């Protein structure tokens, strides 16, 4: 599939991806799981660049969930080191490619070094006007909603708002994705058919596409296929 086969006037504004299958990809090749994550990081970098090239405004990826802490200490350590290296390197290139980096999740549990890398990537790219690249890191969907509820409750406790003021819009404005549109399309690789706590508030009207490919095998053509599928579905719905 080529870019000419999709309607560039009807691109999804926001695509979210659950990048699943790095470990499976590695195991099938007799490799260490961390090599699967490393290959997945290369694919991610290419996808962000390609999404920016074709005009996607927002791209959100599930990089590390709150449940991922249950993996082995060695794998978690390797993942964190990979993420830090990736952010440090990518921030420099993203800046020159007009990509804006943001983080979704609780960074307080992360190492000081990784927190600095996150802050640096966000600061260096904050004025860029291309694709907004959201990295969901130490992210849990229920935890995000609980965080929003606590913040709203604190405002009510302090007398800044009344109970009657609470609305869907107010909750939305206390989420990590505030000021961004909800995802139009959610893609999950590896054949798993579940959302794993990914953006539960934001995806109630999203189109979902579950693909058999493992993330390290995901290509630009696969992204175009997903966009075409999204366009076909929305045409049928009269959108």
N, C-alpha and C positions, 0 to 999 in steps of 0.2 A: 504494500500500500504506500502511496505517495501523498505528499501534502496537497497535491492538486485534486485528490479524490475526496477531500473533506470540504465542507462549507466554511470558509474562513470568516464569514460574517456571523456565524452561529457557534463560535467556539465556547466551550464552558469557561466561565470566568474563574472558577476555582476547582481544581482537581486535587483530591486527597488520595494517598496511596499507602496501603498496608504492605510494606516490603517484606513478604514472608518467603521462606525457603532457602535462606543462605546456608543453614546447617545441612539441610537435606541435599543441596547442591554439592556441598563439600563431601558428605558421606558417600554419595554415589560415585565419587571419584577417588575415594580412599584418602581424602585429605583432612587435615585438622580443621575443625569448625571455624577457627579464626580466619582461615584463608577464604572461606566462603563469605565471611563478613567483609573482608578486604576487597574481594571481587565485587560484592554488592555495593560497596562505597564507590567504586569506579563507575558502575552503572548509574548510580544516583547522580554523580557529578555530571555525567553526560545527559541524563534526563532533565536536570535543572537547566542546563545550558540550552537544550533543545526546546524545552517548554518556553523559555524566554525568547528564543528565536522565532517560534511560530505565533507568539502573542498571547500565551496564557498569563493571566494577571496574578493568580495566586496558586501556589503549589505547596501542599502540606504532606509531610511524610512521617510515618510512625517509626522513629529511630530506636526508641528504648522505652518500654512500658514500665510501670511500677512493679508489675509481676516479673519482669526480667531479672530482678535482683535475686530470684530463686534459682537462677542458673549457677553453675559452678563458679567459685571465686576466680579461677583462672580465666574462664570465658568472659566473665563480667569485666575483669581487669583489662583483658585484651580489647574488649569492645570500647571501654572508656578511653583507653589510650588511642585507639583508632579514631574515635570521635573527636578527641582533642586535636590530634594531628590533622584530621580532615578539616576541622573548623579553622585552624590556623592557616593552612594552605589555601583553603577555599575563600576565606575572607579577602585575601590579597587579590585573587582572580575575580571574585564576585564584584569587587569594587570597580575593577576596570571593565567588567561586562554589564554594569548597570543592574545588578541583582541585589535585592534587599533581603537581608537575613533576619529572621525573628525566631524566638524560641517559645514553644508551648510546653509548660510543665513546671514542676517544682525543682528549681536548681539548688535548693539549700542542702540536699542530700549528696550533691556532687562534690568532687574534690575542688579545692581552691584553684588549682591550675585549670581545671576544666571550666570552672565558673569564669575565670579571667578570659579564657579563650572565647566563651560565649559572649561575654560583655564586649570584647574587642570586635568580634564579628558583627555584632549588632550596631556598635558605634560607628565602625568604618563604613557600613553600608546604609546607614539610616536615611540618607538623602537620595539614594538611588531610586529610579522611577520605573525600572523594568519589573520582572516578576518578583513578587514577594514570596520568599522561600521560607516556609514555616517548618522548623525541626521540632517534632514532638519528642521530647527527651525527659525521661522520668515522668511520663505522662500517664494519667489514669482518668478515664472519663467521669466516673463517679466522684473521684477526688476533686476534679475541676468544678463540678456542680456544688459539692459541699463547700469548697472555697468561696464560690460566689454567694451561697446562702449565708455563710458566716460574715462576709463583708457587708451584705445587705442588712443582716441582723444587727451588726455593730452600728450601722448608720441609724437604724430605727431606735436602738438603745440610747444613742446620743441625741435623739430628738431631731435629727436632720431630715428624716422622712417619716411618714406615717405608714401603717400597714396598708392602707388603701392605695398608696403610691406604688406598691410593688406590682410589677407587670413583667410580661415576657421580655419586653425591651430592656427593662432594668437588669434582669438576669443575664441577658445577652451581653450587656455592657460591662458585666463583671467576669466574663469568661476570658480566657487567654486570647481568643480570636476577635475580641471587640474591635469594631471599626473595619472588620473584614466581612465579605459576603460568606454565607454558608456554602459548603461544597456542592457543586452541581453534580459531580461525578466522583464516586469512590471506587477505587480499584484495589483488589486484593489478589496477590499472586500465590502460587503453590497449591492451589486447589482447595484450600480450606474455605468453608462457607460460614463464616461468622465475623463479627466486627471486633471482638476482643477489647471492648471498652473504648473504642476509638471514636471520639467526637460524638457522643450519643445525643447531645442537645442539638448540635449543628447539622446532623445528617438525617433528620426526620423526613425530609422531602428529596433527598439525594437519590440519584440513580446509582445502583450498585452493579459492578461487573467483577465476577470471580473468574480468575484465569488459572489454568493448570500449570503454567510455566513457573519455575522458581525464579526469584528475583534476579539472580546473577545472569539469567538468560533473557531478561526483558530487554527489548530493543525499541528504537525509535518507531519502527513499523508497528509494534505492539501498542504504543501510545496512540498512534494515529488510528489504529483499529478501534481502540477504546473510545476515542473521540467520535469516530464515525458511528459506532453503536449508540452512543449517547444521542447523537443528532437524529438517528433513525427513530429512537424511542420517543424523543420529544416531538418529532413531526407527527407521529401516530397519536400523540396526546393533544395535538393542535396547538403546540407552543411555538 
